[in-house]
Amino acid sequence: MVTPTRKKDRIDALAASSGESDAGVSLAASAWRTLRRSPVFLTGATIITLFVLISLLSPWLAPQDTAEPMLIDQVVKARNEIPPPQPGHLLGGDLQGRDFFSRLLVGSQQTLIVGVLATLIGLAGGLTLGTLAGALGGWVDTVVMRLVDVMLSLPSLLLAFSISAMFARPNQYTVIVAVAVVQIPVFARLLRGSMLAQRSSDHVLAATALGVKPGAIVFRHMLPNSLGPVIVQSTLVLATAIIDAAALSFLGLGNPDDRVPEWGQMLGDVQNVFDTHPQLAFWPAGCIIVVALGFTLMGETLREALDPKSRR
């Protein structure tokens, strides 16, 4: 028969052999320990880091002026010819004789601005609606959730297209608003579900029993503990925002001034010559795919690392 002392010694030896520290670790520390060993997360983080750095430094990295048609003398529209790659112009020129590589670099900055601002605005709207629904409940919850259900019943791109078409003069800011509105119900439903789970948690029940004011319970206990899944979801929504913004620009609902390049706009400019010059569409489309993939990889691994059910 195994005595309690021997049993305890065996448990301690097993814990020591597993390489785990005796001291407990927080959820964030445990998640980071998992993420830094994940090749999927490191790949996504590398892609995003390069994208952000190139976007911020693009005005200085671009070798040529993106609005100057310096290669226009090599454009022969009668024979459908454009400037080929040459010294000083790594990817040649576009249909207007402008340096294509410079426009691709500067276009990353516009894509980053639209994606980040649209996600932040959508996050703010979703936090507002989700907090109201999750904290107040009752008829407020019913009204907010029915509004969210109506928005979710429409395809996201169709809803964004409809919102953009309402503006008399489409531009970069109308694209940001349209994409942000599409993201609001995603954040609102997620936050509302997290807050409903927090309402029955022990620390909220204890605060209620101690007579803590409802406002303090919501903003000091429920909301901070409900933001984790929402923040993780924002990385996934960023990928969707970039794709939706590019689609709206491709359809002609973005910035009409093509002197300021954007990847979706660059795709729209070459749709009529795709059969003869596919490289003009390959590079911006490839950049959109790679960046969206980076945000998706990082978001998925973040969600798995922070989810206790999927952590090993």
Backbone bond lengths (Angstrom), bond angles and torsions (degrees), N, CA, C in turn:
res aa  C-N    CA-C-N  psi(-1)  N-CA   C-N-CA  omega(-1)  CA-C   N-CA-C  phi
1 M - - - 1.473 - - 1.526 109.31 -
2 V 1.338 115.13 133.63 1.457 120.28 -177.52 1.514 109.70 -82.81
3 T 1.316 117.76 122.95 1.453 121.65 179.28 1.525 109.97 -74.61
4 P 1.376 117.66 157.30 1.473 120.10 178.62 1.521 112.94 -57.81
5 T 1.358 116.95 -34.55 1.462 119.35 -178.54 1.520 110.74 -67.57
6 R 1.341 115.73 -45.10 1.462 119.00 178.89 1.526 111.22 -65.31
7 K 1.325 115.75 -37.91 1.465 119.35 178.21 1.526 111.08 -62.55
8 K 1.334 116.09 -41.86 1.462 120.15 178.59 1.526 110.72 -64.65
9 D 1.343 116.31 -40.17 1.465 119.60 178.72 1.530 111.73 -63.06
10 R 1.322 116.56 -39.12 1.462 120.02 178.72 1.525 111.38 -65.24
11 I 1.336 116.02 -40.53 1.470 120.09 178.70 1.524 110.36 -64.17
12 D 1.358 116.27 -43.25 1.471 119.81 179.62 1.529 110.79 -63.99
13 A 1.333 116.98 -39.30 1.460 119.69 179.48 1.522 110.97 -67.11
14 L 1.332 116.55 -38.54 1.459 119.97 178.55 1.520 110.88 -64.98
15 A 1.327 117.01 -40.96 1.459 120.69 178.59 1.517 111.21 -64.97
16 A 1.362 116.24 -39.49 1.464 119.55 179.85 1.517 111.34 -67.83
17 S 1.335 116.91 -37.25 1.464 119.79 -179.11 1.507 112.94 -71.05
18 S 1.338 117.48 -21.40 1.467 120.55 179.96 1.507 112.29 -76.09
19 G 1.352 116.72 -11.20 1.463 119.63 177.62 1.510 113.49 83.09
20 E 1.327 117.07 7.34 1.458 120.08 -179.49 1.522 109.41 -85.30
21 S 1.320 115.51 143.55 1.462 120.85 176.96 1.520 109.63 -75.15
22 D 1.313 117.03 149.49 1.457 121.21 178.10 1.519 110.93 -66.49
23 A 1.312 116.51 -33.28 1.451 120.17 -179.35 1.519 110.19 -75.56
24 G 1.327 115.77 138.90 1.458 120.28 178.02 1.519 111.17 -70.00
25 V 1.338 116.53 155.16 1.461 121.36 178.79 1.512 108.36 -121.14
26 S 1.318 115.56 152.07 1.459 120.58 179.51 1.520 110.44 -73.50
27 L 1.325 114.89 168.34 1.459 120.18 178.72 1.523 110.87 -63.12
28 A 1.356 116.59 -41.24 1.461 120.11 -179.61 1.531 111.31 -64.54
29 A 1.359 116.27 -41.98 1.462 119.72 179.70 1.520 110.92 -65.94
30 S 1.323 116.22 -41.11 1.458 119.30 178.27 1.527 111.42 -65.41
31 A 1.342 116.26 -39.69 1.459 119.85 178.64 1.527 111.11 -64.62
32 W 1.336 116.96 -42.86 1.458 119.70 -179.98 1.526 111.26 -64.90
33 R 1.319 116.63 -36.25 1.457 120.22 178.08 1.531 110.60 -63.05
34 T 1.313 115.53 -34.10 1.470 119.81 176.98 1.521 111.46 -75.86
35 L 1.342 116.24 -42.46 1.461 120.40 -174.50 1.523 112.64 -67.61
36 R 1.324 116.93 -37.64 1.462 118.61 -175.58 1.523 112.30 -70.25
37 R 1.332 116.70 -12.47 1.459 120.75 175.44 1.526 112.22 -102.79
38 S 1.329 116.37 2.66 1.464 120.34 -177.30 1.522 110.30 -94.24
39 P 1.334 119.28 115.97 1.468 119.79 177.82 1.528 112.85 -65.10
40 V 1.328 116.94 -28.69 1.468 120.12 178.27 1.519 110.34 -65.71
41 F 1.347 116.32 -46.81 1.464 119.85 178.55 1.521 111.34 -63.92
42 L 1.323 117.44 -43.74 1.460 120.48 -178.90 1.523 111.36 -64.20
43 T 1.323 117.22 -35.44 1.464 120.03 176.57 1.514 111.00 -65.38
44 G 1.338 116.43 -47.78 1.462 119.79 178.81 1.518 112.02 -62.63
45 A 1.333 116.99 -42.61 1.467 120.12 -179.95 1.522 111.27 -64.92
46 T 1.317 117.85 -37.11 1.465 120.84 177.94 1.522 111.18 -64.89
47 I 1.329 116.45 -44.07 1.470 120.39 178.87 1.520 110.47 -60.93
48 I 1.324 117.15 -45.19 1.465 120.81 -177.52 1.519 110.81 -67.61
49 T 1.337 116.72 -40.97 1.463 119.51 179.36 1.528 111.39 -61.77
50 L 1.325 116.75 -45.16 1.465 120.31 177.88 1.521 110.94 -63.03
51 F 1.330 116.86 -41.28 1.466 121.14 179.63 1.526 111.14 -61.60
52 V 1.316 116.78 -46.17 1.467 120.40 -179.23 1.526 110.80 -65.58
53 L 1.330 117.48 -43.91 1.463 120.36 -179.58 1.529 111.28 -63.28
54 I 1.325 116.67 -45.24 1.466 119.94 179.11 1.520 110.64 -63.63
55 S 1.333 116.78 -39.17 1.461 120.17 -179.96 1.524 111.38 -64.05
56 L 1.325 116.17 -44.51 1.464 119.45 -178.31 1.517 112.40 -69.67
57 L 1.333 116.94 -33.93 1.463 121.14 -175.75 1.525 112.79 -98.13
58 S 1.333 117.55 1.94 1.468 120.25 -173.73 1.532 114.34 -58.40
59 P 1.345 120.47 -37.04 1.476 117.91 177.90 1.521 113.34 -60.26
60 W 1.334 116.83 -27.98 1.465 120.48 179.67 1.526 111.23 -94.36
61 L 1.327 117.51 -26.00 1.457 120.08 179.48 1.524 112.66 -79.45
62 A 1.325 117.16 -28.88 1.467 120.70 -177.64 1.530 109.78 -64.47
63 P 1.329 118.13 122.79 1.475 119.73 -176.02 1.522 113.68 -74.41
64 Q 1.342 118.18 -21.67 1.457 120.92 -175.59 1.525 110.35 -131.13
65 D 1.316 114.98 165.76 1.460 121.62 174.69 1.530 108.90 -72.82
66 T 1.333 116.75 126.52 1.461 120.43 -174.53 1.530 112.96 -72.07
67 A 1.332 117.89 -16.90 1.463 120.47 -177.88 1.522 112.77 -103.04
68 E 1.331 117.83 -4.29 1.462 121.47 -175.40 1.528 110.18 -91.76
69 P 1.358 118.04 118.25 1.481 120.45 178.69 1.528 111.26 -81.37
70 M 1.315 116.71 65.65 1.457 121.32 -173.77 1.530 112.85 -72.34
71 L 1.331 117.49 -14.54 1.465 120.95 -179.95 1.528 111.46 -111.27
72 I 1.319 116.50 21.42 1.458 119.78 -175.10 1.518 112.29 -63.49
73 D 1.353 117.59 -26.41 1.466 120.14 -179.67 1.527 112.00 -70.24
74 Q 1.357 116.88 -14.38 1.467 119.88 178.13 1.528 112.80 -96.07
75 V 1.326 116.83 -1.36 1.463 121.06 178.24 1.523 108.83 -88.14
76 V 1.308 117.01 119.96 1.467 122.56 178.16 1.527 106.90 -120.11
77 K 1.311 116.04 95.27 1.462 120.07 -175.23 1.524 112.01 -67.43
78 A 1.327 117.32 -28.54 1.467 119.74 -179.43 1.527 110.99 -64.59
79 R 1.334 116.56 -35.47 1.462 120.58 178.62 1.537 112.48 -104.65
80 N 1.323 115.74 8.62 1.470 122.23 177.91 1.528 110.93 56.15
81 E 1.333 115.63 48.91 1.453 121.17 -179.83 1.521 110.10 -109.43
82 I 1.331 115.55 142.32 1.463 121.54 176.08 1.516 108.43 -127.77
83 P 1.340 117.86 162.49 1.462 120.25 -178.86 1.517 111.55 -62.58
84 P 1.323 118.94 128.00 1.473 122.01 177.88 1.524 110.47 -80.65
85 P 1.340 118.31 169.80 1.476 120.50 173.94 1.520 110.75 -57.73
86 Q 1.333 116.12 139.04 1.457 122.52 -175.58 1.516 108.64 -158.11
87 P 1.331 118.56 167.13 1.468 120.57 179.76 1.531 111.21 -56.32
88 G 1.320 115.52 129.60 1.459 121.28 -178.16 1.512 113.44 89.25
89 H 1.340 117.25 -12.06 1.470 121.74 179.97 1.527 106.96 -138.35
90 L 1.336 115.36 89.38 1.461 121.53 -169.36 1.529 112.70 -58.85
91 L 1.338 117.24 -40.99 1.463 121.48 -178.16 1.525 111.88 -110.54
92 G 1.298 117.40 15.43 1.456 120.48 -179.94 1.519 111.89 77.78
93 G 1.327 116.19 -152.46 1.456 121.40 -178.61 1.511 111.79 -121.01
94 D 1.340 116.36 172.19 1.456 121.09 177.62 1.522 109.61 -98.89
95 L 1.319 116.72 -163.81 1.467 120.94 -175.84 1.516 112.79 -68.55
96 Q 1.341 117.89 -19.46 1.464 122.06 178.00 1.528 112.62 -103.64
97 G 1.325 117.17 8.93 1.452 120.32 178.00 1.511 114.67 79.93
98 R 1.323 117.80 15.87 1.461 120.83 178.81 1.526 110.19 -91.24
99 D 1.324 115.63 151.37 1.459 120.43 -176.92 1.526 109.62 -64.62
100 F 1.318 116.78 118.93 1.455 121.65 -173.11 1.527 112.03 -73.47
101 F 1.319 117.18 -37.98 1.463 120.09 -179.72 1.528 111.20 -64.52
102 S 1.322 117.38 -41.25 1.467 120.73 178.29 1.521 110.92 -63.71
103 R 1.317 116.53 -41.08 1.464 119.96 179.43 1.535 110.93 -67.00
104 L 1.315 116.86 -33.61 1.458 120.00 178.31 1.534 110.50 -66.99
105 L 1.328 117.00 -40.05 1.459 120.66 179.22 1.524 111.33 -66.87
106 V 1.329 116.77 -49.44 1.463 120.50 -177.85 1.528 110.44 -68.09
107 G 1.323 116.95 -31.42 1.460 119.83 177.52 1.513 112.95 -62.18
108 S 1.325 118.27 -26.90 1.458 120.88 177.40 1.520 111.48 -63.80
109 Q 1.332 116.56 -34.67 1.466 119.87 179.71 1.519 111.13 -66.72
110 Q 1.331 117.00 -43.72 1.460 120.22 178.75 1.528 110.62 -64.48
111 T 1.313 117.25 -39.48 1.459 120.69 178.50 1.519 111.06 -64.02
112 L 1.338 117.26 -40.91 1.463 121.06 178.68 1.519 110.59 -64.88
113 I 1.329 117.31 -43.24 1.469 120.88 -178.91 1.522 110.63 -61.18
114 V 1.326 116.73 -47.71 1.463 120.49 -178.89 1.525 110.54 -63.22
115 G 1.333 117.28 -46.38 1.457 120.15 -177.71 1.517 112.87 -63.65
116 V 1.332 117.17 -45.77 1.463 120.78 -177.15 1.528 110.96 -68.78
117 L 1.336 117.88 -46.94 1.463 120.09 -178.52 1.520 111.30 -64.78
118 A 1.323 117.38 -41.79 1.462 120.01 178.82 1.525 110.45 -62.66
119 T 1.328 117.81 -40.49 1.459 120.69 179.49 1.520 111.13 -67.82
120 L 1.325 117.75 -41.12 1.470 120.54 179.60 1.522 111.55 -65.27
121 I 1.334 117.14 -42.28 1.464 119.68 178.73 1.531 110.33 -66.71
122 G 1.328 116.38 -43.26 1.456 119.39 176.91 1.524 112.09 -62.27
123 L 1.339 116.62 -38.73 1.460 121.28 177.94 1.522 111.01 -63.82
124 A 1.350 117.02 -42.99 1.464 120.35 179.41 1.529 111.12 -63.66
125 G 1.336 117.00 -44.81 1.459 119.72 177.94 1.517 112.24 -64.90
126 G 1.328 117.05 -40.91 1.453 120.47 178.74 1.514 112.39 -66.08
127 L 1.337 117.28 -38.43 1.462 120.52 177.37 1.519 111.06 -63.36
128 T 1.332 116.26 -39.99 1.467 119.52 179.52 1.525 111.61 -63.68
129 L 1.339 116.35 -51.05 1.465 119.75 -178.46 1.527 111.26 -67.92
130 G 1.335 117.23 -42.15 1.454 119.83 -179.39 1.516 112.72 -64.83
131 T 1.337 116.66 -37.73 1.467 120.05 178.13 1.528 111.02 -66.62
132 L 1.330 116.91 -43.06 1.466 120.29 178.60 1.531 110.73 -60.83
133 A 1.345 115.83 -46.85 1.463 119.47 -177.32 1.527 111.73 -68.38
134 G 1.322 117.08 -43.01 1.453 119.88 -176.10 1.513 113.80 -76.15
135 A 1.342 117.58 -31.12 1.457 120.39 -176.23 1.526 112.67 -87.28
136 L 1.331 117.10 -41.64 1.459 120.53 -175.29 1.519 112.40 -86.89
137 G 1.334 116.43 -40.70 1.460 119.08 -178.65 1.523 111.57 66.92
138 G 1.312 116.66 -160.66 1.459 121.31 176.60 1.510 113.56 61.83
139 W 1.337 115.48 -140.54 1.466 120.25 -177.64 1.528 111.86 -68.66
140 V 1.340 117.54 -28.05 1.462 119.90 177.63 1.530 109.77 -64.75
141 D 1.315 116.50 -44.59 1.452 121.53 177.17 1.525 110.61 -60.69
142 T 1.324 117.14 -42.84 1.464 120.79 -179.01 1.519 111.69 -63.39
143 V 1.326 117.20 -46.26 1.463 121.31 -178.70 1.529 111.02 -64.54
144 V 1.333 116.34 -46.57 1.458 120.22 -177.93 1.524 110.66 -64.15
145 M 1.307 117.45 -43.39 1.460 120.15 -177.47 1.524 112.32 -70.35
146 R 1.330 117.48 -32.67 1.463 118.42 176.12 1.531 110.45 -68.26
147 L 1.328 116.72 -36.49 1.463 120.02 175.07 1.519 110.76 -64.46
148 V 1.309 116.08 -42.31 1.462 120.82 178.11 1.529 110.69 -64.08
149 D 1.320 117.45 -40.32 1.468 121.16 179.41 1.525 111.20 -62.71
150 V 1.329 116.63 -39.56 1.470 120.07 178.61 1.521 110.17 -63.55
151 M 1.321 117.07 -43.69 1.465 120.47 -179.76 1.518 111.53 -66.76
152 L 1.345 117.04 -37.36 1.456 120.12 -179.84 1.521 112.31 -74.07
153 S 1.333 117.45 -20.36 1.461 120.09 179.83 1.525 112.33 -72.98
154 L 1.332 117.21 -17.51 1.456 121.39 179.06 1.520 109.92 -94.59
155 P 1.325 118.48 139.91 1.478 119.90 174.23 1.523 110.48 -57.01
156 S 1.324 116.55 137.04 1.468 120.32 -173.03 1.520 112.49 -59.53
157 L 1.330 116.82 -43.73 1.459 119.13 -178.27 1.526 111.32 -67.76
158 L 1.340 117.23 -37.37 1.461 120.32 177.86 1.519 110.74 -65.51
159 L 1.323 117.72 -40.76 1.462 121.01 177.86 1.520 110.66 -64.83
160 A 1.333 117.54 -43.72 1.465 120.48 178.58 1.522 110.69 -64.03
161 F 1.324 117.27 -40.47 1.464 121.09 177.97 1.527 110.80 -61.98
162 S 1.324 117.02 -42.01 1.471 120.81 -179.61 1.524 111.30 -65.12
163 I 1.324 116.25 -40.71 1.467 119.50 179.67 1.521 110.16 -67.13
164 S 1.323 118.03 -42.66 1.465 120.82 179.45 1.518 111.66 -64.00
165 A 1.334 116.63 -37.35 1.462 120.14 -178.23 1.519 112.33 -68.77
166 M 1.335 118.24 -16.27 1.463 121.29 179.90 1.522 112.01 -72.66
167 F 1.325 117.78 -21.93 1.464 120.94 -177.68 1.522 109.78 -84.39
168 A 1.331 115.13 139.07 1.470 119.61 -178.95 1.526 111.11 -67.68
169 R 1.328 116.79 -38.35 1.466 121.78 -178.86 1.520 109.40 -123.47
170 P 1.318 117.67 96.59 1.465 118.97 179.17 1.521 111.08 -66.84
171 N 1.316 116.07 142.13 1.459 121.97 176.98 1.519 108.60 -153.65
172 Q 1.298 115.28 -170.26 1.461 120.05 -177.28 1.525 111.83 -62.24
173 Y 1.332 116.96 -36.20 1.457 120.23 -176.83 1.522 111.95 -73.79
174 T 1.314 117.76 -32.39 1.457 119.38 175.65 1.528 110.91 -67.56
175 V 1.321 116.70 -34.36 1.465 120.24 175.22 1.527 110.28 -64.20
176 I 1.329 116.71 -42.91 1.469 120.35 179.23 1.523 110.55 -61.04
177 V 1.344 116.92 -45.01 1.465 120.42 -179.42 1.525 110.64 -64.12
178 A 1.327 116.81 -44.44 1.460 120.62 -177.74 1.520 111.46 -62.55
179 V 1.326 117.07 -45.70 1.456 120.49 -179.36 1.526 110.88 -68.87
180 A 1.348 117.16 -36.23 1.465 120.56 179.70 1.526 111.66 -64.79
181 V 1.326 117.26 -42.03 1.466 120.48 -179.62 1.524 110.61 -61.90
182 V 1.324 116.39 -36.70 1.467 120.49 179.31 1.522 110.96 -64.52
183 Q 1.342 117.94 -32.37 1.464 121.10 -176.31 1.527 113.15 -82.53
184 I 1.330 118.50 -18.11 1.473 121.38 -175.23 1.525 112.39 -57.11
185 P 1.346 120.34 -50.87 1.474 118.57 -177.30 1.527 113.83 -63.04
186 V 1.328 117.94 -28.31 1.468 120.36 178.35 1.523 110.32 -63.61
187 F 1.333 116.38 -48.60 1.465 120.54 179.20 1.527 111.18 -68.53
188 A 1.329 117.12 -39.21 1.464 120.31 -177.09 1.520 111.35 -62.82
189 R 1.315 117.98 -46.57 1.463 120.62 -179.23 1.528 111.10 -65.72
190 L 1.327 117.27 -40.62 1.461 120.32 -179.14 1.522 111.13 -65.57
191 L 1.342 117.73 -44.93 1.460 120.88 -178.96 1.519 110.70 -68.00
192 R 1.305 117.17 -38.65 1.462 120.11 179.28 1.523 110.93 -61.50
193 G 1.340 116.85 -43.40 1.461 119.67 177.60 1.515 112.67 -63.27
194 S 1.344 116.57 -40.07 1.467 119.78 179.16 1.525 111.32 -66.28
195 M 1.323 117.00 -39.16 1.466 120.25 -179.10 1.521 111.47 -70.89
196 L 1.318 118.03 -35.45 1.460 119.91 176.13 1.525 110.74 -63.40
197 A 1.331 116.47 -36.72 1.462 119.62 176.40 1.530 111.42 -66.78
198 Q 1.333 116.24 -33.90 1.463 120.42 179.91 1.523 112.31 -72.52
199 R 1.317 118.27 -25.76 1.466 121.01 -176.55 1.526 111.94 -61.23
200 S 1.325 116.59 -31.24 1.465 119.91 -178.10 1.523 112.68 -99.89
201 S 1.333 117.28 9.42 1.463 120.11 -179.72 1.529 110.32 -75.36
202 D 1.322 115.95 159.39 1.469 120.91 -174.86 1.523 112.37 -63.96
203 H 1.339 116.35 -40.68 1.473 117.81 -175.45 1.525 111.40 -69.61
204 V 1.333 118.05 -31.82 1.466 120.42 176.64 1.524 110.19 -71.96
205 L 1.327 117.89 -41.42 1.454 121.12 177.18 1.521 110.79 -63.33
206 A 1.324 117.07 -38.33 1.461 120.27 178.87 1.525 110.88 -66.69
207 A 1.330 116.58 -42.40 1.467 119.51 178.47 1.519 111.16 -63.84
208 T 1.322 116.82 -39.44 1.464 120.56 178.13 1.524 110.48 -64.06
209 A 1.333 117.19 -42.47 1.459 120.91 179.89 1.528 112.07 -65.34
210 L 1.327 116.27 -29.55 1.463 120.19 178.99 1.521 113.05 -81.64
211 G 1.323 116.89 -2.84 1.460 120.51 177.43 1.510 115.06 85.47
212 V 1.330 117.74 19.48 1.466 120.44 177.36 1.534 109.14 -65.94
213 K 1.316 116.87 140.09 1.459 121.19 -178.00 1.526 110.76 -62.60
214 P 1.349 117.37 145.77 1.474 120.52 -178.48 1.528 113.23 -56.71
215 G 1.333 117.41 -39.09 1.462 119.39 179.64 1.520 112.16 -62.01
216 A 1.326 115.80 -41.24 1.464 119.56 178.98 1.518 111.01 -67.79
217 I 1.323 117.45 -36.14 1.470 120.51 178.43 1.519 110.22 -63.73
218 V 1.342 116.35 -42.05 1.469 120.67 -177.93 1.526 111.05 -66.81
219 F 1.345 116.59 -49.84 1.464 120.03 -170.60 1.534 113.97 -89.69
220 R 1.342 117.23 -16.16 1.454 118.91 179.59 1.519 113.24 -107.26
221 H 1.305 117.29 -18.96 1.467 120.12 -176.88 1.524 112.60 -121.24
222 M 1.333 117.66 -53.91 1.457 120.58 -173.69 1.525 112.61 -74.77
223 L 1.329 116.77 -52.14 1.461 120.33 -175.16 1.528 113.16 -63.61
224 P 1.335 120.12 -49.89 1.474 118.25 -179.67 1.525 113.39 -59.12
225 N 1.337 117.72 -35.18 1.460 120.43 -179.30 1.519 113.06 -81.52
226 S 1.332 117.19 -4.36 1.467 121.41 179.70 1.519 112.60 -104.40
227 L 1.333 117.54 -4.97 1.462 120.29 -172.85 1.524 113.79 -81.51
228 G 1.325 118.05 -18.17 1.461 120.16 -176.60 1.519 113.54 -55.26
229 P 1.340 118.94 -56.63 1.470 119.37 178.91 1.519 113.35 -61.24
230 V 1.331 117.11 -31.33 1.473 120.62 -179.12 1.521 110.49 -69.17
231 I 1.322 116.76 -42.21 1.464 120.05 179.49 1.522 110.57 -65.13
232 V 1.334 116.43 -40.92 1.460 119.42 177.32 1.524 110.53 -63.37
233 Q 1.342 116.70 -41.82 1.462 120.63 179.94 1.520 111.67 -62.74
234 S 1.327 117.46 -29.95 1.463 120.19 -178.78 1.524 111.66 -62.91
235 T 1.335 118.65 -31.18 1.463 120.03 177.36 1.525 110.92 -68.14
236 L 1.339 116.48 -36.49 1.459 119.78 176.51 1.522 111.07 -71.55
237 V 1.330 116.76 -37.51 1.467 120.81 -179.88 1.522 110.71 -67.11
238 L 1.337 117.25 -30.93 1.465 120.16 177.80 1.521 111.06 -58.89
239 A 1.320 116.67 -40.62 1.468 120.03 177.71 1.521 110.64 -62.92
240 T 1.332 117.22 -43.83 1.463 121.20 178.42 1.522 111.27 -65.21
241 A 1.335 116.66 -39.06 1.466 120.34 -179.69 1.521 111.37 -63.45
242 I 1.326 116.83 -41.13 1.464 120.59 179.16 1.528 110.55 -63.84
243 I 1.327 116.75 -42.83 1.462 120.50 179.95 1.524 110.80 -66.66
244 D 1.336 118.03 -44.75 1.464 121.04 179.86 1.527 111.46 -64.18
245 A 1.330 116.76 -41.23 1.461 119.93 178.98 1.524 110.92 -64.07
246 A 1.328 116.70 -40.84 1.460 119.99 177.47 1.526 111.12 -64.46
247 A 1.344 116.63 -37.98 1.465 120.02 178.95 1.532 111.02 -65.10
248 L 1.321 118.14 -41.52 1.466 120.73 179.13 1.527 110.85 -65.71
249 S 1.319 116.93 -41.57 1.466 119.77 177.42 1.525 110.68 -65.60
250 F 1.320 116.85 -37.43 1.460 121.01 177.72 1.537 110.82 -61.85
251 L 1.328 116.56 -36.00 1.458 121.20 -179.12 1.530 112.83 -82.47
252 G 1.330 117.38 2.31 1.455 120.62 177.58 1.502 114.96 88.77
253 L 1.343 118.60 14.49 1.461 121.83 -178.62 1.526 111.80 -103.85
254 G 1.318 117.00 12.98 1.454 121.00 178.39 1.517 111.60 -98.12
255 N 1.313 115.42 -151.21 1.461 121.25 -179.84 1.523 109.76 -68.74
256 P 1.351 118.70 119.44 1.467 119.62 -178.55 1.527 113.37 -71.95
257 D 1.319 118.08 -15.78 1.459 121.73 -178.94 1.529 109.10 -83.61
258 D 1.320 117.22 101.67 1.470 120.09 -177.07 1.522 112.76 -77.73
259 R 1.330 118.24 1.38 1.459 119.79 173.29 1.530 110.69 -70.97
260 V 1.339 115.81 -21.83 1.465 121.39 174.54 1.523 106.91 -103.83
261 P 1.332 118.82 99.89 1.475 120.71 -171.96 1.522 112.40 -73.02
262 E 1.326 114.07 152.19 1.457 123.36 173.27 1.517 106.69 -148.41
263 W 1.311 117.82 143.78 1.459 120.22 -170.22 1.525 113.09 -58.31
264 G 1.316 117.70 -43.93 1.457 119.79 178.38 1.516 112.17 -63.97
265 Q 1.314 116.19 -39.31 1.471 120.99 177.34 1.520 110.59 -64.49
266 M 1.323 117.62 -40.06 1.464 121.08 178.41 1.529 110.77 -62.97
267 L 1.329 117.32 -36.07 1.457 120.22 175.82 1.522 111.40 -65.55
268 G 1.328 116.27 -41.64 1.458 119.75 179.55 1.515 113.46 -65.49
269 D 1.327 117.09 -31.73 1.462 120.56 -177.88 1.527 112.46 -68.96
270 V 1.334 117.69 -24.89 1.467 120.05 -173.02 1.527 112.61 -109.94
271 Q 1.328 118.15 10.70 1.461 118.84 -176.21 1.525 112.56 -65.28
272 N 1.339 117.83 -25.19 1.466 119.89 -179.41 1.532 113.04 -83.57
273 V 1.325 117.02 -12.78 1.468 119.90 -179.11 1.521 111.07 -121.28
274 F 1.324 116.20 20.94 1.467 119.72 -177.16 1.521 111.60 -63.16
275 D 1.325 117.72 -33.36 1.462 119.89 -177.23 1.519 112.54 -69.91
276 T 1.333 117.22 -27.71 1.468 120.36 -178.97 1.527 112.92 -101.37
277 H 1.331 117.73 -27.60 1.467 121.30 -179.22 1.527 109.93 -132.00
278 P 1.326 117.83 66.80 1.478 119.79 -176.96 1.525 113.14 -65.33
279 Q 1.337 117.68 -21.18 1.461 119.63 -178.56 1.522 111.95 -65.23
280 L 1.351 117.22 -26.22 1.461 120.04 178.71 1.527 111.64 -67.94
281 A 1.322 117.06 -24.73 1.466 121.47 177.12 1.526 111.70 -96.58
282 F 1.328 116.42 -27.61 1.462 120.13 -176.11 1.524 111.87 -63.18
283 W 1.329 117.32 -45.17 1.462 119.58 -174.55 1.524 112.91 -67.93
284 P 1.341 121.07 -52.30 1.473 117.94 177.93 1.526 112.94 -64.29
285 A 1.352 117.67 -37.88 1.463 119.37 178.44 1.523 110.61 -64.60
286 G 1.329 117.03 -41.71 1.458 120.54 177.89 1.514 112.36 -62.27
287 C 1.336 116.94 -39.52 1.468 120.40 178.33 1.523 110.87 -64.07
288 I 1.323 117.31 -42.84 1.469 120.75 178.65 1.519 110.62 -61.58
289 I 1.322 117.17 -44.45 1.465 121.51 -178.76 1.521 111.07 -64.04
290 V 1.325 117.15 -45.45 1.465 120.73 -177.00 1.523 110.90 -65.93
291 V 1.338 117.74 -43.63 1.467 120.60 -179.47 1.526 110.70 -66.17
292 A 1.335 117.15 -44.86 1.463 119.92 177.49 1.526 110.86 -61.01
293 L 1.324 116.73 -38.04 1.469 120.77 177.33 1.518 110.83 -63.65
294 G 1.333 117.20 -40.16 1.462 120.48 179.71 1.519 112.20 -61.44
295 F 1.338 117.31 -46.31 1.459 120.51 178.55 1.527 110.85 -65.44
296 T 1.325 117.35 -37.58 1.457 120.35 -179.88 1.525 111.43 -66.71
297 L 1.325 117.11 -44.68 1.466 120.43 179.17 1.531 110.99 -61.12
298 M 1.314 116.70 -45.01 1.457 119.34 -178.59 1.523 111.01 -68.16
299 G 1.339 117.16 -41.12 1.456 120.04 -179.74 1.514 112.90 -64.75
300 E 1.320 117.30 -42.33 1.466 120.58 -179.79 1.525 111.45 -65.34
301 T 1.329 117.05 -43.02 1.460 118.89 179.64 1.524 111.78 -69.56
302 L 1.336 117.43 -33.92 1.460 120.35 174.88 1.526 110.83 -62.24
303 R 1.316 115.49 -44.75 1.462 119.47 -178.95 1.529 111.23 -63.50
304 E 1.313 117.28 -40.74 1.458 120.03 179.11 1.529 111.32 -68.41
305 A 1.330 116.64 -38.67 1.465 119.56 -177.44 1.529 111.84 -69.92
306 L 1.337 117.42 -31.95 1.458 121.09 -177.86 1.524 112.92 -90.88
307 D 1.322 117.40 -6.65 1.458 121.75 -179.84 1.533 108.36 -91.64
308 P 1.330 118.48 114.74 1.472 119.90 -178.39 1.526 113.06 -59.99
309 K 1.332 117.72 -27.76 1.452 120.47 -176.87 1.544 111.84 -72.42
310 S 1.340 115.86 -28.08 1.469 118.42 -177.42 1.518 112.81 -101.26
311 R 1.324 117.77 -6.82 1.467 120.17 179.49 1.519 109.44 -79.73
312 R 1.329 115.05 142.24 1.455 121.04 -179.54 1.518 109.50 -104.86
